[in-house]
Amino acid sequence: MRENVHIDIVKIIEILVLSLGSIVTLFPFIWMISTSFKTPPQIISYPPTLIPKPPTLEYYTQIFTKLNFGRFFLNSGYISVIITASALLTSSFVGYVFAKFNFWGKEVIFMMILSTMMIPFAVTMIPLYLIISKLGWINSHLALIIPGLYSTFGIFLMRQFMSSIPNELREAAIVDGCGEFRTFWSIILPQCKPVLAALGIFTFMWNWDNFLWPLIVLNNEDKFTLPVGLSMFSQQWWTNYGLVMAGATISVIPVLIVFFIFQKQFIQGIVLTGLKM
């Protein structure tokens, strides 16, 4: 009886702690949405209020009628989709090679690839900019897409996951007449759906929110991505908080849609990769 009471108390404490953590995590998001519907006097009023009275769509109207927000949104969208698809494809291919093939220097090459994860972007930023400049890609979306066509983290993740897939599965497919590519595409890759979903969400979110590199290489407003475009709403002496919050609210929607669609695979992928590493 005492054990049951103890377990119930522990569960209640866990629920309370998790609930408190959820509230703390969600509150900035709720405040952002609330502010996007407030009038200018309500935004700067003291004490602040959570519920706008009355709510207004003024900032959402201004974003799409007076600003180039739609172009920023489309730029971020297609760049993120291209990079995510390319990173998933290249990470799968390279991870498969390192997981299922034996060749001279495999471990050394793999460690060299992993070592690039330890180099901060601030170190490679200037050399990368010089290369992009020599290629004539400054103020072009190629400067964002080409460096993102592969993912070191993705290679590591796919290699670790594919290493846990029994070699007998691949060998049986080859004995049955499957070529190497078909074995990879039809046998091995379908087993990796959870980890592909997790990697896809991480890659999409990182590129969707990427700010520093697009800010450096893009000069034309029509080329700006969403984070760079949102920064235009903050000027030196004044910030239009309503526009910033409305833009930020809209920018979160694609990420939430992607997460909710692949939520099951994402959670499963995180669990499986955590167990199999």
C-alpha positions as CSV (number, residue, x, y, z in Angstrom):
1,M,0.0,0.0,0.0
2,R,2.8,2.4,1.0
3,E,4.6,1.6,-2.3
4,N,1.5,2.5,-4.3
5,V,1.2,5.8,-2.4
6,H,4.9,6.5,-3.0
7,I,4.5,5.8,-6.8
8,D,1.4,8.0,-7.0
9,I,3.3,10.9,-5.3
10,V,6.3,10.5,-7.6
11,K,3.9,10.5,-10.6
12,I,2.2,13.6,-9.4
13,I,5.5,15.4,-8.9
14,E,6.6,14.4,-12.4
15,I,3.4,15.7,-13.9
16,L,3.7,19.0,-12.0
17,V,7.4,19.4,-13.1
18,L,6.6,18.6,-16.7
19,S,3.6,20.9,-16.7
20,L,5.6,23.7,-15.3
21,G,8.4,23.1,-17.9
22,S,5.8,23.1,-20.7
23,I,4.3,26.4,-19.5
24,V,7.7,28.0,-19.3
25,T,8.6,26.7,-22.8
26,L,5.3,27.7,-24.4
27,F,4.8,31.1,-22.7
28,P,7.2,33.0,-25.1
29,F,5.4,31.4,-28.1
30,I,2.0,32.4,-26.7
31,W,3.2,35.9,-25.9
32,M,4.6,36.3,-29.5
33,I,1.2,35.3,-31.0
34,S,-0.7,37.6,-28.5
35,T,1.6,40.6,-29.3
36,S,1.1,40.1,-33.1
37,F,-2.7,40.9,-32.6
38,K,-2.2,43.9,-30.2
39,T,-2.5,47.6,-31.2
40,P,0.7,49.7,-30.7
41,P,-0.6,51.2,-27.3
42,Q,-1.3,47.7,-26.0
43,I,2.2,46.5,-26.9
44,I,3.9,49.1,-24.8
45,S,1.2,49.3,-22.1
46,Y,2.1,48.7,-18.4
47,P,1.3,46.4,-16.8
48,P,1.3,44.2,-19.9
49,T,-1.7,42.2,-20.8
50,L,-1.8,38.8,-22.4
51,I,-5.1,39.0,-24.3
52,P,-5.4,41.8,-26.9
53,K,-8.5,43.9,-26.5
54,P,-9.6,44.3,-29.2
55,P,-7.4,42.1,-31.4
56,T,-6.2,43.6,-34.7
57,L,-4.9,42.1,-38.0
58,E,-3.1,45.3,-38.9
59,Y,0.4,43.9,-38.8
60,Y,-0.5,40.8,-40.8
61,T,-2.0,43.0,-43.5
62,Q,1.0,45.3,-43.6
63,I,3.4,42.3,-43.9
64,F,1.9,41.1,-47.1
65,T,0.8,44.5,-48.6
66,K,3.6,46.9,-47.7
67,L,6.5,44.6,-47.3
68,N,8.2,41.9,-49.4
69,F,7.4,39.2,-46.8
70,G,6.0,36.8,-49.3
71,R,9.2,36.8,-51.3
72,F,11.2,36.2,-48.1
73,F,8.9,33.3,-47.2
74,L,9.2,31.6,-50.6
75,N,13.0,32.1,-50.7
76,S,13.4,30.4,-47.3
77,G,11.0,27.7,-48.3
78,Y,12.5,26.5,-51.5
79,I,16.1,26.8,-50.2
80,S,15.3,24.8,-47.1
81,V,13.5,22.1,-49.2
82,I,16.4,21.7,-51.7
83,I,19.0,21.5,-49.0
84,T,17.0,19.1,-46.9
85,A,16.4,16.7,-49.8
86,S,20.0,16.9,-50.9
87,A,21.3,16.3,-47.4
88,L,19.1,13.3,-46.9
89,L,20.2,11.8,-50.2
90,T,23.9,12.4,-49.8
91,S,23.9,11.4,-46.1
92,S,22.2,8.1,-46.9
93,F,24.6,7.2,-49.7
94,V,27.7,8.1,-47.7
95,G,26.4,6.5,-44.5
96,Y,25.6,3.3,-46.4
97,V,29.1,3.1,-47.8
98,F,30.7,3.6,-44.4
99,A,28.3,1.2,-42.7
100,K,28.3,-1.7,-45.2
101,F,31.6,-1.6,-47.2
102,N,35.1,-2.4,-46.1
103,F,37.9,-0.6,-47.8
104,W,41.4,0.7,-46.8
105,G,41.4,3.7,-44.6
106,K,37.6,3.6,-43.9
107,E,37.9,4.5,-40.2
108,V,40.5,7.2,-40.8
109,I,38.4,8.9,-43.5
110,F,35.3,8.6,-41.3
111,M,37.1,10.2,-38.4
112,M,38.4,13.0,-40.7
113,I,34.8,13.7,-41.7
114,L,33.6,13.7,-38.1
115,S,36.5,16.1,-37.1
116,T,34.9,18.8,-39.3
117,M,32.0,18.9,-36.9
118,M,34.4,20.3,-34.3
119,I,35.4,23.3,-36.4
120,P,33.3,26.4,-35.5
121,F,31.6,28.1,-38.4
122,A,33.4,31.3,-37.5
123,V,36.7,29.6,-38.5
124,T,35.5,28.5,-41.9
125,M,33.3,31.5,-42.6
126,I,36.0,33.7,-44.2
127,P,37.6,31.0,-46.4
128,L,34.1,29.9,-47.5
129,Y,33.2,33.5,-48.4
130,L,36.3,33.9,-50.5
131,I,35.5,30.7,-52.4
132,I,31.9,31.8,-53.0
133,S,33.2,35.2,-54.1
134,K,35.7,33.7,-56.6
135,L,32.9,31.6,-58.0
136,G,30.7,34.7,-58.5
137,W,27.9,33.4,-56.2
138,I,27.7,36.4,-53.9
139,N,24.1,37.7,-53.8
140,S,23.0,34.3,-55.2
141,H,21.0,31.5,-53.6
142,L,23.7,29.1,-54.8
143,A,25.9,30.5,-52.0
144,L,23.4,29.0,-49.6
145,I,22.4,25.8,-51.4
146,I,25.8,24.4,-52.5
147,P,27.5,24.4,-49.1
148,G,24.5,22.7,-47.6
149,L,24.2,19.8,-50.1
150,Y,25.8,17.5,-47.6
151,S,25.6,17.2,-43.8
152,T,28.4,15.8,-41.6
153,F,26.0,15.2,-38.8
154,G,23.7,13.4,-41.3
155,I,26.5,11.1,-42.5
156,F,27.3,10.2,-38.9
157,L,23.7,9.6,-38.0
158,M,23.0,7.4,-41.1
159,R,26.2,5.5,-40.7
160,Q,25.4,4.7,-37.1
161,F,21.9,3.6,-37.8
162,M,22.7,1.5,-40.9
163,S,25.5,-0.2,-39.0
164,S,22.8,-1.7,-36.8
165,I,20.9,-3.3,-39.7
166,P,22.0,-6.9,-40.1
167,N,24.4,-7.6,-42.9
168,E,22.5,-10.8,-43.6
169,L,19.6,-8.7,-45.0
170,R,21.9,-7.1,-47.6
171,E,23.6,-10.4,-48.4
172,A,20.3,-12.1,-49.0
173,A,19.2,-9.4,-51.4
174,I,22.4,-9.7,-53.4
175,V,22.0,-13.5,-53.5
176,D,18.5,-13.0,-54.9
177,G,19.9,-10.9,-57.7
178,C,19.5,-7.3,-56.5
179,G,22.2,-4.9,-57.5
180,E,24.0,-2.8,-55.0
181,F,21.9,0.3,-55.8
182,R,18.6,-1.6,-55.6
183,T,19.7,-3.2,-52.4
184,F,20.3,0.2,-50.9
185,W,17.2,1.8,-52.3
186,S,14.7,-0.9,-51.8
187,I,16.0,-2.9,-48.8
188,I,18.2,-0.7,-46.6
189,L,16.7,2.8,-47.1
190,P,13.1,1.8,-46.1
191,Q,14.5,0.6,-42.8
192,C,15.8,4.1,-42.1
193,K,12.5,6.0,-42.3
194,P,12.5,7.1,-38.6
195,V,16.1,8.4,-38.7
196,L,15.5,10.1,-42.1
197,A,12.5,11.9,-40.6
198,A,14.5,13.1,-37.6
199,L,17.4,14.2,-39.8
200,G,15.0,15.9,-42.2
201,I,13.3,17.9,-39.5
202,F,16.7,19.0,-38.0
203,T,18.1,20.0,-41.4
204,F,14.9,21.8,-42.4
205,M,14.7,23.7,-39.1
206,W,18.4,24.7,-39.2
207,N,18.2,26.1,-42.8
208,W,14.8,27.7,-42.2
209,D,16.2,29.6,-39.2
210,N,19.7,30.3,-40.7
211,F,20.5,34.0,-40.3
212,L,24.2,34.7,-40.2
213,W,25.4,33.2,-43.5
214,P,22.5,34.6,-45.6
215,L,23.1,38.0,-44.0
216,I,26.7,37.9,-45.2
217,V,26.3,36.7,-48.8
218,L,22.9,38.3,-49.8
219,N,22.7,42.0,-50.6
220,N,19.5,42.2,-52.8
221,E,16.3,42.4,-50.9
222,D,14.6,40.1,-53.4
223,K,17.1,37.4,-52.5
224,F,16.7,37.7,-48.7
225,T,15.5,34.7,-46.7
226,L,12.9,35.0,-43.9
227,P,15.3,35.6,-40.9
228,V,17.2,38.3,-42.8
229,G,13.9,39.9,-43.9
230,L,12.6,39.9,-40.4
231,S,15.7,41.7,-39.2
232,M,14.7,44.6,-41.5
233,F,11.8,45.3,-39.1
234,S,14.3,46.3,-36.4
235,Q,15.9,49.6,-37.1
236,Q,18.7,51.5,-35.3
237,W,16.4,53.7,-33.2
238,W,13.1,51.9,-33.4
239,T,11.6,48.4,-33.6
240,N,8.1,47.7,-34.9
241,Y,7.4,44.9,-32.4
242,G,4.0,44.1,-33.9
243,L,5.5,43.5,-37.4
244,V,8.3,41.4,-35.9
245,M,5.9,39.2,-33.8
246,A,3.5,38.8,-36.8
247,G,6.4,37.8,-39.1
248,A,7.8,35.4,-36.5
249,T,4.4,33.8,-35.9
250,I,4.0,33.1,-39.6
251,S,7.6,31.9,-39.9
252,V,6.9,29.2,-37.2
253,I,4.0,27.7,-39.1
254,P,6.0,25.6,-41.7
255,V,8.2,24.2,-39.0
256,L,5.2,23.2,-36.9
257,I,3.5,21.6,-40.0
258,V,6.6,19.5,-40.8
259,F,6.9,18.5,-37.2
260,F,3.3,17.4,-36.7
261,I,3.3,15.5,-40.0
262,F,6.4,13.5,-39.1
263,Q,6.1,13.6,-35.3
264,K,5.7,9.8,-35.0
265,Q,8.8,9.1,-37.2
266,F,10.7,11.9,-35.5
267,I,10.3,10.6,-32.0
268,Q,10.9,7.0,-33.1
269,G,14.0,8.1,-34.9
270,I,15.4,10.0,-31.9
271,V,14.7,6.9,-29.7
272,L,16.3,4.4,-32.2
273,T,19.4,6.5,-32.9
274,G,19.9,7.0,-29.2
275,L,19.8,3.3,-28.6
276,K,21.9,2.3,-31.6
277,M,24.7,4.7,-31.2
